[in-house]
């Protein structure tokens, strides 16, 4: 240890007496290498031995051609780099497959997909006989293929035989929020038969279902490009519960009962809160909870601050929002064939009756 200390002291003395050129100078060990790239020269590409079978590796950062050098004079234009390829053409609609099953996934809520899907079948000659917006299903009548539109008949020429067919379409909320999954199942019977063939989970003609899904995919994508939308009334009719009632539990706390499955109830309550201009700070679908703040208005894209707003801090700060916050939880609980909606302060505390009644009234007003 003493020897190491002595050598360190000796090195320090030498550096201080003879200067630091050999350490930090132009030829020193710790010299500044910041300008070394100016001396760089392009060399020949690395050659792979002829007996080695390897995949060609293209340069990740190729040097642009016709780059001005330090010897050039006058004005010149620096070439712009090539733009990155992005998935700009990725559609909002995609076809999914799993074994023999096929279905469409739409980056839209079911209420927006419902009218477009119905219009697709109507435009192609299908007669819609049953509509169940509450469950997201509609069915067509028994029809021969030659009774359909010319375009659809040509598309189905490979599967059209001397039979009659009918189709059932089911549109349900997707796994991710604000998405939909579209399923088509068809059944067949001999032309002229009066037999009532029931729908099953597995199609009797997968090729027909595949053709219908392919055509519907094109129609949905075209509708999105043309700015297709759905009215608020159609959205409310789609997933609005078939019965809504307000009552009180045994402790006198307001409770709302929705006659719908959990998916429909979750969608309709969330939309009702947004229409009521209630701020939703967070959601937890697995727990069935909307976290709301009654002291703030609903967040909208146009309310987002711009660049200068973010830089100069326009609008209330997070501390100000937290100081005046009135946070509650809207909880959905499945009870039998219905869903109960309650308002809580936290997991163990119910909200005051007047607050709970106010929130539930707002939800009920916008359920349709």
Secondary structure, 3 states (H helix, E strand, C coil): CHHHHHHHHHHHHHHHHHCCHHHHCCCCCCCCCCCHHHHCCCCCCCCCCCCCCCCCCCCCCCCCCCCCCCCCCCCCCCCCCCCCCCCCCCCCEEEEEECCEEEEEECCCHHHHHHHHHHHHHHCCCCEEEEECCCCEEEECCEEHHHCCHHHHHHCCCCCCCEEEEEEEEEEECCCCCCEEEEEEEEEEECCCCCCCCCCCCCCCHHHHHHHHHHHHHHHHHHHHCCCCCCHHHHHHHHCCCCEEEEECCCCCEEEEECCCHHHHHHHHHHHHHHCCCEEEEEECCCCEEEEECCCCCCCHHHCCCHHHHHHCCCCCHHHHHHHCCEEEEEEEEECCEEEEEEEEECCEECCHHHHHHHHHHHHHCCC
